[in-house]
Amino acid sequence: MYFVEVMLGSLVFGSFSDKYGRRPVFLFTMFSSFVLGLFLFFIKNYIAFVVLRFFLGFVLQGLLIVTFTSLVEIFASQYRTFTGLGVEFPWAVGIMTFSLFSYLIKDWRYIQLMSTSVCLFQIGLVWCLPESIRWLLINNRFDQAENIVRNISTFNKIPFPKDIFDKTVNEIEKTEANKSDIKSYTIADIFRSSVLRKRSLTMMVAWFSTSLDYYGLSLNISSFAGNKYLNFFISGALEPIIITSTIVILNRFGRRIPVCVIFLVAGSALIIAGVLPKSNKSVQTLVTVLAIAGRMFVSGNFGNIYIYTCELYPTVIRNVGLGSGIFWARISGIAAPQILLLGEYTAEAVPVIIFGGLLLLSGALALLLPETLNVKLPETLQDVRKFEMPQEGQGKSGLNVAEDDKNVELVS
């Protein structure tokens, strides 16, 4: 039930934030998640509990989408990898904290209260968050964008970059596509062109397999050798290592090849774990290690595909594209427990082999995507079509690398 509401939230708030802006959606979902989480602590009636959980998952997914998109849009291209994957560090801390509290408390109400209390730290900071300059510019709200840039310049005690700002505005104003692209977009629009259709279908498979493996292995962790709380804690403790490694790898080798390799390595580890005969304790321990390693790689790739998805879609439809990927991730979250049941009716190895096989498929499909490292984020649908057409001075992917990055930083 929870994944159903999260799935719906990914579609609704993805579209809303592209139409109405990042900040309004962020403020609404942040306050709503705090209020709903607090009510859950006191609720006694089961029906009321289910209804509140429905709306909590709905708004939390909106908060997740707009937070990540804002991170990608605020920072310049050379910082996108660090900021995009940096948010995974608190996630790892949350896994370890959740494991510890679950072991010590074992009362869901107090665990819910603990999770909700984190919002208190964020509520005090949300008023400092400006609207995405990139979103304002592409929607012709130049005065608002200029005010934000002036405030940032004043805060950092640097001159307002008037020449760069005016040049950026002039380029947007004279772009014919910009006039036609200012409209409301839906999930259907990411399939209208062959370029976006190829990217969308590939990323849907990637999101589905990544989420399926992550939640499937998390739900199945109690079946592995060892203490379930300790296994879950260890998996969280190892995530900062893989996240740090992933940041270095993505900055050095780009997006496409690392994403492909991680999918293939994780898929291979899970298939090996599935086919190994669990005849003795040593083999069972090896299976546990392989499963945790597979989950760790999948967790690292979660951050990768978040960044990759945001970089593949233009500003006018970026949140819709990200929301569609998360939509399929939540469908796989619903499917994960059902696939685990196959192990009870067929063989224990079947779910793990399915998880691994889908990862291998995602790794192969990732080769169809273009490279986006240090590439200027596309603004309009026309930009995407143009970037796919190889021109002089461009790489095999046809993507146009930002030549004058200082002109781009206003909206990067």
FIMI-631696 format. One record per residue (C-alpha): residue number from 1; residue in three letters; z, x, y. Coordinates in nm, 4 decimals, decimal comma, padded with zeros to 6 digits, always signed. Layout:
REM FIMI-631696
NUM_ala_Z_X_Y $
...
***
This chain:
REM FIMI-631696
1_met_+00,0000_+00,0000_+00,0000 $
2_tyr_+00,0915_+00,2808_+00,2406 $
3_phe_-00,2444_+00,4528_+00,1902 $
4_val_-00,4270_+00,1250_+00,2607 $
5_glu_-00,2702_+00,0973_+00,6058 $
6_val_-00,3268_+00,4675_+00,6748 $
7_met_-00,6898_+00,4227_+00,5710 $
8_leu_-00,7347_+00,1345_+00,8174 $
9_gly_-00,5599_+00,3260_+01,0936 $
10_ser_-00,8032_+00,6167_+01,0575 $
11_leu_-01,0970_+00,3850_+01,1318 $
12_val_-00,9429_+00,1774_+01,4112 $
13_phe_-00,7771_+00,4526_+01,6135 $
14_gly_-01,0672_+00,6916_+01,5644 $
15_ser_-01,2934_+00,4432_+01,7404 $
16_phe_-01,0329_+00,3515_+02,0040 $
17_ser_-00,9692_+00,7111_+02,1080 $
18_asp_-01,3423_+00,7775_+02,1467 $
19_lys_-01,3740_+00,4654_+02,3640 $
20_tyr_-01,0496_+00,4612_+02,5658 $
21_gly_-00,9457_+00,8267_+02,5617 $
22_arg_-00,7141_+01,0525_+02,3652 $
23_arg_-00,3985_+01,0192_+02,5754 $
24_pro_-00,3537_+00,6363_+02,5669 $
25_val_-00,3870_+00,6320_+02,1889 $
26_phe_-00,1480_+00,9267_+02,1577 $
27_leu_+00,1189_+00,7575_+02,3720 $
28_phe_+00,0874_+00,4219_+02,1928 $
29_thr_+00,0993_+00,5657_+01,8403 $
30_met_+00,3851_+00,8044_+01,9215 $
31_phe_+00,6186_+00,5360_+02,0591 $
32_ser_+00,5160_+00,2841_+01,7943 $
33_ser_+00,5877_+00,5250_+01,5085 $
34_phe_+00,9347_+00,5973_+01,6491 $
35_val_+01,0269_+00,2294_+01,6886 $
36_leu_+00,8888_+00,1251_+01,3493 $
37_gly_+01,0537_+00,4194_+01,1718 $
38_leu_+01,3870_+00,3323_+01,3292 $
39_phe_+01,3598_-00,0319_+01,2218 $
40_leu_+01,2913_+00,0762_+00,8636 $
41_phe_+01,6319_+00,2400_+00,8440 $
42_phe_+01,8095_-00,0904_+00,9104 $
43_ile_+01,5790_-00,3309_+00,7274 $
44_lys_+01,7194_-00,5133_+00,4241 $
45_asn_+01,4448_-00,7596_+00,3318 $
46_tyr_+01,1702_-00,6271_+00,1024 $
47_ile_+00,8870_-00,8277_+00,2615 $
48_ala_+00,9893_-00,7053_+00,6071 $
49_phe_+01,0043_-00,3520_+00,4677 $
50_val_+00,6467_-00,3747_+00,3369 $
51_val_+00,5196_-00,5159_+00,6682 $
52_leu_+00,6902_-00,2422_+00,8710 $
53_arg_+00,5607_+00,0286_+00,6373 $
54_phe_+00,2123_-00,1155_+00,6790 $
55_phe_+00,2202_-00,0823_+01,0569 $
56_leu_+00,3977_+00,2551_+01,0431 $
57_gly_+00,1234_+00,4055_+00,8294 $
58_phe_-00,1347_+00,2405_+01,0547 $
59_val_-00,0080_+00,4037_+01,3764 $
60_leu_+00,0867_+00,7366_+01,2167 $
61_gln_-00,2728_+00,7904_+01,1102 $
62_gly_-00,3879_+00,7232_+01,4652 $
63_leu_-00,1355_+00,9764_+01,5922 $
64_leu_-00,2604_+01,2360_+01,3445 $
65_ile_-00,6269_+01,1896_+01,4371 $
66_val_-00,5854_+01,2027_+01,8133 $
67_thr_-00,3436_+01,4975_+01,7960 $
68_phe_-00,5816_+01,7138_+01,5976 $
69_thr_-00,8888_+01,6184_+01,7995 $
70_ser_-00,7055_+01,6964_+02,1239 $
71_leu_-00,6109_+02,0396_+01,9936 $
72_val_-00,9718_+02,1221_+01,9122 $
73_glu_-01,0984_+01,9933_+02,2488 $
74_ile_-00,8333_+02,1551_+02,4690 $
75_phe_-00,8731_+02,5136_+02,3497 $
76_ala_-01,1730_+02,7440_+02,3859 $
77_ser_-01,3836_+02,8258_+02,0811 $
78_gln_-01,2110_+03,1576_+02,0085 $
79_tyr_-00,8733_+02,9810_+01,9748 $
80_arg_-00,9818_+02,6779_+01,7714 $
81_thr_-00,9048_+02,8336_+01,4335 $
82_phe_-00,5517_+02,9379_+01,5278 $
83_thr_-00,4596_+02,6103_+01,6971 $
84_gly_-00,6284_+02,3968_+01,4328 $
85_leu_-00,4512_+02,5675_+01,1441 $
86_gly_-00,1332_+02,6438_+01,3391 $
87_val_-00,0285_+02,2795_+01,3090 $
88_glu_-00,0058_+02,3362_+00,9327 $
89_phe_+00,3029_+02,5561_+00,9746 $
90_pro_+00,5306_+02,2643_+01,0761 $
91_trp_+00,3793_+02,0723_+00,7839 $
92_ala_+00,4988_+02,3461_+00,5468 $
93_val_+00,8433_+02,3422_+00,7062 $
94_gly_+00,8474_+01,9652_+00,6617 $
95_ile_+00,7713_+01,9971_+00,2897 $
96_met_+01,0585_+02,2418_+00,2400 $
97_thr_+01,2965_+02,0336_+00,4522 $
98_phe_+01,1970_+01,7156_+00,2714 $
99_ser_+01,2537_+01,8825_-00,0673 $
100_leu_+01,5982_+02,0054_+00,0355 $
101_phe_+01,7111_+01,6735_+00,1826 $
102_ser_+01,5727_+01,4789_-00,1147 $
103_tyr_+01,7729_+01,7007_-00,3494 $
104_leu_+02,0948_+01,6718_-00,1464 $
105_ile_+02,0809_+01,3109_-00,0258 $
106_lys_+01,8686_+01,1054_-00,2675 $
107_asp_+01,8928_+00,8057_-00,0313 $
108_trp_+01,5582_+00,7043_+00,1153 $
109_arg_+01,7138_+00,5381_+00,4203 $
110_tyr_+01,8670_+00,8592_+00,5522 $
111_ile_+01,5545_+01,0544_+00,4672 $
112_gln_+01,3579_+00,7959_+00,6694 $
113_leu_+01,6015_+00,8350_+00,9589 $
114_met_+01,5647_+01,2127_+00,9438 $
115_ser_+01,1849_+01,1835_+00,9582 $
116_thr_+01,1978_+00,9389_+01,2498 $
117_ser_+01,4394_+01,1539_+01,4516 $
118_val_+01,1695_+01,4198_+01,4862 $
119_cys_+00,9853_+01,1837_+01,7227 $
120_leu_+01,2695_+01,2215_+01,9746 $
121_phe_+01,1635_+01,5805_+02,0421 $
122_gln_+00,8029_+01,4733_+02,0969 $
123_ile_+00,8720_+01,1737_+02,3205 $
124_gly_+01,0168_+01,4036_+02,5863 $
125_leu_+00,6951_+01,6054_+02,5939 $
126_val_+00,4195_+01,3439_+02,5704 $
127_trp_+00,4161_+01,2824_+02,9463 $
128_cys_+00,3085_+01,6435_+02,9964 $
129_leu_-00,0036_+01,5909_+02,7859 $
130_pro_-00,3163_+01,5404_+02,9998 $
131_glu_-00,6276_+01,3564_+02,8944 $
132_ser_-00,8919_+01,5651_+02,7200 $
133_ile_-01,1056_+01,7253_+02,9927 $
134_arg_-01,3994_+01,7289_+02,7556 $
135_trp_-01,3696_+01,3520_+02,6950 $
136_leu_-01,3386_+01,2821_+03,0697 $
137_leu_-01,6470_+01,4862_+03,1528 $
138_ile_-01,8674_+01,3366_+02,8844 $
139_asn_-01,7618_+00,9881_+03,0039 $
140_asn_-01,8490_+01,0724_+03,3680 $
141_arg_-01,4876_+01,0645_+03,4896 $
142_phe_-01,5384_+01,3766_+03,6953 $
143_asp_-01,2651_+01,3128_+03,9559 $
144_gln_-00,9969_+01,2788_+03,6885 $
145_ala_-01,1219_+01,5910_+03,5135 $
146_glu_-01,1197_+01,7852_+03,8404 $
147_asn_-00,7604_+01,6786_+03,9164 $
148_ile_-00,6443_+01,8000_+03,5760 $
149_val_-00,8243_+02,1326_+03,6117 $
150_arg_-00,6746_+02,1773_+03,9613 $
151_asn_-00,3242_+02,1048_+03,8290 $
152_ile_-00,3732_+02,3546_+03,5466 $
153_ser_-00,5002_+02,6153_+03,7928 $
154_thr_-00,2015_+02,5568_+04,0205 $
155_phe_+00,0434_+02,5805_+03,7301 $
156_asn_-00,1122_+02,9094_+03,6149 $
157_lys_-00,1332_+03,0391_+03,9756 $
158_ile_-00,5079_+03,1025_+03,9596 $
159_pro_-00,7880_+02,9794_+04,1892 $
160_phe_-00,9616_+02,6564_+04,1002 $
161_pro_-01,2951_+02,7555_+03,9358 $
162_lys_-01,5061_+02,5329_+04,1609 $
163_asp_-01,8412_+02,7001_+04,0863 $
164_ile_-01,7942_+02,6746_+03,7084 $
165_phe_-01,6684_+02,3158_+03,7324 $
166_asp_-01,9556_+02,2046_+03,9573 $
167_lys_-02,2079_+02,3738_+03,7282 $
168_thr_-02,0630_+02,1931_+03,4257 $
169_val_-02,0711_+01,8575_+03,6064 $
170_asn_-02,4305_+01,9119_+03,7197 $
171_glu_-02,5413_+01,9935_+03,3662 $
172_ile_-02,3789_+01,6759_+03,2353 $
173_glu_-02,5206_+01,4574_+03,5140 $
174_lys_-02,8770_+01,5737_+03,4601 $
175_thr_-02,8608_+01,5285_+03,0827 $
176_glu_-03,0555_+01,2151_+03,0013 $
177_ala_-02,8751_+01,1828_+02,6685 $
178_asn_-02,5413_+01,1581_+02,8443 $
179_lys_-02,6448_+00,8303_+03,0091 $
180_ser_-02,7466_+00,6747_+02,6811 $
181_asp_-02,4514_+00,8084_+02,4870 $
182_ile_-02,1818_+00,6412_+02,7003 $
183_lys_-02,1145_+00,3458_+02,4756 $
184_ser_-01,8813_+00,2439_+02,1989 $
185_tyr_-01,9522_+00,4026_+01,8627 $
186_thr_-01,8579_+00,2820_+01,5178 $
187_ile_-01,8542_+00,4403_+01,1757 $
188_ala_-02,2113_+00,3135_+01,1200 $
189_asp_-02,3359_+00,5520_+01,3908 $
190_ile_-02,2491_+00,8630_+01,1903 $
191_phe_-02,5178_+00,7612_+00,9392 $
192_arg_-02,7998_+00,6727_+01,1813 $
193_ser_-02,9556_+01,0197_+01,2047 $
194_ser_-03,0456_+01,2361_+00,9064 $
195_val_-02,8475_+01,5273_+01,0488 $
196_leu_-02,5214_+01,3353_+01,0870 $
197_arg_-02,5807_+01,1503_+00,7612 $
198_lys_-02,5989_+01,4784_+00,5665 $
199_arg_-02,2883_+01,6131_+00,7370 $
200_ser_-02,0961_+01,2878_+00,6927 $
201_leu_-02,1711_+01,2447_+00,3229 $
202_thr_-02,0836_+01,6087_+00,2506 $
203_met_-01,7569_+01,5891_+00,4430 $
204_met_-01,6643_+01,2595_+00,2776 $
205_val_-01,6806_+01,4253_-00,0638 $
206_ala_-01,4796_+01,7193_+00,0722 $
207_trp_-01,2105_+01,4921_+00,2188 $
208_phe_-01,1963_+01,2791_-00,0956 $
209_ser_-01,1567_+01,5730_-00,3358 $
210_thr_-00,9111_+01,7622_-00,1142 $
211_ser_-00,6812_+01,4649_-00,0689 $
212_leu_-00,7134_+01,3596_-00,4331 $
213_asp_-00,6031_+01,7016_-00,5523 $
214_tyr_-00,3294_+01,7426_-00,2932 $
215_tyr_-00,1605_+01,4084_-00,3561 $
216_gly_-00,2428_+01,4037_-00,7248 $
217_leu_-00,0749_+01,7386_-00,7813 $
218_ser_+00,2161_+01,6451_-00,5527 $
219_leu_+00,2776_+01,3245_-00,7487 $
220_asn_+00,2365_+01,5078_-01,0796 $
221_ile_+00,4554_+01,8043_-00,9934 $
222_ser_+00,7493_+01,6606_-01,1874 $
223_ser_+00,5453_+01,6925_-01,5097 $
224_phe_+00,5183_+02,0694_-01,4739 $
225_ala_+00,7735_+02,3115_-01,6126 $
226_gly_+01,0804_+02,3705_-01,3960 $
227_asn_+01,2832_+02,1669_-01,1472 $
228_lys_+01,0674_+01,9176_-00,9512 $
229_tyr_+01,2577_+01,9759_-00,6254 $
230_leu_+01,2292_+02,3524_-00,6603 $
231_asn_+00,8582_+02,3331_-00,7472 $
232_phe_+00,7930_+02,1181_-00,4416 $
233_phe_+00,9991_+02,3531_-00,2223 $
234_ile_+00,8135_+02,6594_-00,3534 $
235_ser_+00,4770_+02,4963_-00,2891 $
236_gly_+00,5838_+02,4382_+00,0730 $
237_ala_+00,7235_+02,7905_+00,1088 $
238_leu_+00,3938_+02,9408_-00,0073 $
239_glu_+00,1829_+02,7401_+00,2363 $
240_pro_+00,2508_+02,9611_+00,5434 $
241_ile_+00,1117_+03,2552_+00,3459 $
242_ile_-00,2125_+03,0764_+00,2642 $
243_ile_-00,2365_+02,9332_+00,6187 $
244_thr_-00,1989_+03,2774_+00,7768 $
245_ser_-00,4544_+03,4208_+00,5365 $
246_thr_-00,6898_+03,1325_+00,6080 $
247_ile_-00,6706_+03,1892_+00,9852 $
248_val_-00,7694_+03,5539_+00,9376 $
249_ile_-01,0476_+03,4659_+00,6926 $
250_leu_-01,1967_+03,1861_+00,9058 $
251_asn_-01,2010_+03,4041_+01,2162 $
252_arg_-01,3695_+03,6818_+01,0234 $
253_phe_-01,6123_+03,4988_+00,7939 $
254_gly_-01,6614_+03,1606_+00,9630 $
255_arg_-01,6136_+02,8108_+00,8205 $
256_arg_-01,8784_+02,7391_+00,5602 $
257_ile_-01,8406_+03,0266_+00,3125 $
258_pro_-01,4554_+03,0335_+00,3130 $
259_val_-01,4411_+02,6553_+00,2658 $
260_cys_-01,6870_+02,6852_-00,0223 $
261_val_-01,5008_+02,9753_-00,1880 $
262_ile_-01,1581_+02,8098_-00,1547 $
263_phe_-01,2914_+02,4915_-00,3148 $
264_leu_-01,4392_+02,6911_-00,6027 $
265_val_-01,1253_+02,9024_-00,6590 $
266_ala_-00,8915_+02,6020_-00,6471 $
267_gly_-01,1194_+02,3999_-00,8754 $
268_ser_-01,1418_+02,6841_-01,1275 $
269_ala_-00,7629_+02,7292_-01,1280 $
270_leu_-00,7070_+02,3609_-01,2030 $
271_ile_-00,9669_+02,3431_-01,4774 $
272_ile_-00,8138_+02,6493_-01,6443 $
273_ala_-00,4703_+02,4875_-01,6129 $
274_gly_-00,6087_+02,1742_-01,7756 $
275_val_-00,7744_+02,3366_-02,0756 $
276_leu_-00,4976_+02,5856_-02,1605 $
277_pro_-00,3059_+02,4806_-02,4749 $
278_lys_+00,0584_+02,4216_-02,3807 $
279_ser_+00,1842_+02,5633_-02,7061 $
280_asn_+00,4800_+02,7625_-02,5766 $
281_lys_+00,6988_+02,8045_-02,2712 $
282_ser_+00,5030_+03,1031_-02,1371 $
283_val_+00,1777_+02,9057_-02,1308 $
284_gln_+00,3550_+02,6091_-01,9711 $
285_thr_+00,4837_+02,8398_-01,6971 $
286_leu_+00,1314_+02,9760_-01,6455 $
287_val_-00,0016_+02,6203_-01,6140 $
288_thr_+00,2641_+02,5472_-01,3508 $
289_val_+00,1687_+02,8619_-01,1578 $
290_leu_-00,2015_+02,7714_-01,1689 $
291_ala_-00,1317_+02,4147_-01,0587 $
292_ile_+00,0854_+02,5275_-00,7664 $
293_ala_-00,1770_+02,7880_-00,6741 $
294_gly_-00,4461_+02,5194_-00,6826 $
295_arg_-00,2376_+02,2917_-00,4622 $
296_met_-00,1692_+02,5811_-00,2257 $
297_phe_-00,5413_+02,6556_-00,1846 $
298_val_-00,6164_+02,2858_-00,1399 $
299_ser_-00,3462_+02,2646_+00,1253 $
300_gly_-00,5045_+02,5570_+00,3099 $
301_asn_-00,8417_+02,3859_+00,2930 $
302_phe_-00,6961_+02,0701_+00,4458 $
303_gly_-00,6687_+02,2536_+00,7760 $
304_asn_-01,0151_+02,4015_+00,7283 $
305_ile_-01,1888_+02,0681_+00,6887 $
306_tyr_-00,9951_+01,9196_+00,9813 $
307_ile_-01,1377_+02,1933_+01,2060 $
308_tyr_-01,4791_+02,1843_+01,0417 $
309_thr_-01,5102_+01,8063_+01,0775 $
310_cys_-01,4203_+01,8158_+01,4484 $
311_glu_-01,6734_+02,0933_+01,5096 $
312_leu_-01,9546_+01,9151_+01,3250 $
313_tyr_-01,9412_+01,5945_+01,5325 $
314_pro_-02,0201_+01,5549_+01,9057 $
315_thr_-01,7526_+01,4524_+02,1557 $
316_val_-01,8837_+01,0975_+02,1897 $
317_ile_-01,8209_+01,0277_+01,8212 $
318_arg_-01,5803_+01,3037_+01,7157 $
319_asn_-01,2793_+01,0850_+01,6420 $
320_val_-01,4951_+00,8332_+01,4559 $
321_gly_-01,6264_+01,1186_+01,2392 $
322_leu_-01,2783_+01,2557_+01,1781 $
323_gly_-01,1489_+00,9059_+01,1086 $
324_ser_-01,4209_+00,8451_+00,8508 $
325_gly_-01,3237_+01,1623_+00,6663 $
326_ile_-00,9571_+01,0661_+00,6673 $
327_phe_-01,0578_+00,7175_+00,5515 $
328_trp_-01,1984_+00,8689_+00,2308 $
329_ala_-00,8952_+01,0930_+00,2013 $
330_arg_-00,6739_+00,7844_+00,1930 $
331_ile_-00,8972_+00,6140_-00,0622 $
332_ser_-00,8439_+00,9148_-00,2865 $
333_gly_-00,4718_+00,8920_-00,2136 $
334_ile_-00,4839_+00,5392_-00,3561 $
335_ala_-00,6913_+00,6583_-00,6528 $
336_ala_-00,4715_+00,9610_-00,7349 $
337_pro_-00,1924_+00,7700_-00,9183 $
338_gln_-00,4520_+00,5748_-01,1166 $
339_ile_-00,6267_+00,8937_-01,2270 $
340_leu_-00,2894_+01,0383_-01,3296 $
341_leu_-00,2461_+00,7338_-01,5565 $
342_leu_-00,5552_+00,8464_-01,7474 $
343_gly_-00,3438_+01,1322_-01,8782 $
344_glu_-00,1167_+00,8822_-02,0511 $
345_tyr_-00,4015_+00,6953_-02,2198 $
346_thr_-00,6345_+00,9867_-02,2975 $
347_ala_-00,5118_+01,3456_-02,2737 $
348_glu_-00,2702_+01,5134_-02,0337 $
349_ala_-00,5410_+01,7547_-01,9207 $
350_val_-00,7908_+01,4867_-01,8114 $
351_pro_-00,6546_+01,4238_-01,4575 $
352_val_-00,6284_+01,7951_-01,3793 $
353_ile_-00,9841_+01,8579_-01,5038 $
354_ile_-01,1121_+01,5692_-01,2879 $
355_phe_-00,9323_+01,7153_-00,9864 $
356_gly_-01,0803_+02,0577_-01,0506 $
357_gly_-01,4314_+01,9260_-01,1154 $
358_leu_-01,4423_+01,7402_-00,7830 $
359_leu_-01,3320_+02,0544_-00,6021 $
360_leu_-01,6165_+02,2493_-00,7618 $
361_leu_-01,8604_+01,9786_-00,6477 $
362_ser_-01,7239_+01,9992_-00,2921 $
363_gly_-01,7638_+02,3760_-00,2939 $
364_ala_-02,1304_+02,3463_-00,3883 $
365_leu_-02,1994_+02,0776_-00,1257 $
366_ala_-02,0308_+02,2833_+00,1478 $
367_leu_-02,3274_+02,5205_+00,1361 $
368_leu_-02,5386_+02,2428_+00,2924 $
369_leu_-02,3368_+02,2514_+00,6145 $
370_pro_-02,4086_+02,4703_+00,9194 $
371_glu_-02,1786_+02,7467_+01,0430 $
372_thr_-01,9678_+02,6517_+01,3479 $
373_leu_-01,7580_+02,9637_+01,4188 $
374_asn_-01,7569_+03,0398_+01,7943 $
375_val_-02,0163_+02,7691_+01,8510 $
376_lys_-01,9960_+02,5446_+02,1569 $
377_leu_-01,8800_+02,1989_+02,0538 $
378_pro_-02,1672_+01,9459_+02,0733 $
379_glu_-02,1169_+01,6795_+02,3405 $
380_thr_-02,3806_+01,4176_+02,2585 $
381_leu_-02,5858_+01,3026_+01,9619 $
382_gln_-02,8845_+01,4780_+02,1156 $
383_asp_-02,6914_+01,8074_+02,1067 $
384_val_-02,6423_+01,7711_+01,7328 $
385_arg_-03,0104_+01,7103_+01,6726 $
386_lys_-03,1012_+02,0029_+01,8967 $
387_phe_-02,8568_+02,2396_+01,7243 $
388_glu_-03,0145_+02,1647_+01,3872 $
389_met_-03,3565_+02,2808_+01,5096 $
390_pro_-03,3852_+02,6616_+01,4750 $
391_gln_-03,4922_+02,8225_+01,7989 $
392_glu_-03,5327_+03,1748_+01,9200 $
393_gly_-03,1997_+03,3502_+01,9398 $
394_gln_-03,0294_+03,1166_+01,6943 $
395_gly_-02,9077_+03,1829_+01,3444 $
396_lys_-03,0196_+03,0225_+01,0213 $
397_ser_-02,7988_+02,7245_+01,0818 $
398_gly_-02,9863_+02,6472_+01,4033 $
399_leu_-02,6602_+02,6142_+01,5906 $
400_asn_-02,6585_+02,7333_+01,9456 $
401_val_-02,3811_+02,9847_+02,0015 $
402_ala_-02,2185_+02,9565_+02,3427 $
403_glu_-02,3682_+03,2431_+02,5399 $
404_asp_-02,1619_+03,1922_+02,8535 $
405_asp_-01,8208_+03,1123_+02,7128 $
406_lys_-01,6479_+03,1181_+03,0460 $
407_asn_-01,8604_+02,8197_+03,1473 $
408_val_-01,7599_+02,6409_+02,8303 $
409_glu_-01,3834_+02,6922_+02,8549 $
410_leu_-01,3475_+02,4019_+03,0975 $
411_val_-01,4284_+02,1628_+02,8158 $
412_ser_-01,3545_+02,3747_+02,5106 $
***
